[in-house]
Amino acid sequence: MLFFHNYPRYYKLGAERGDPDALHHLGYYAMNQAALTNDESKYAEAAEYFREGIAKDSDLVDPLFYLGFLFEHGTLLGFSQ
């Protein structure tokens, strides 16, 4: 069973092997951590994971959506709404 505290560990292993889905999930995890902790640097980390996933497979729509979401809400521009 995959427990929440192991979530990033398993996806990091997949990301190291070049799995674009794993990069998307790491980005989503980082984005949620940023929202929970109010840590702006986590938003940038999430965006980087999303960008890497898109670079590996541009057909994935979720990373595109979440990257756009981050830009729309100003979290990557240095201000939040």
Secondary structure, 3 states (H helix, E strand, C coil): CCCHHHHHHHHHHHHHCCCHHHHHHHHHHHHHHHHHHCCHHHHHHHHHHHHHHHHHCCCCHHHHHHHHHHHHCCCCCCCCC
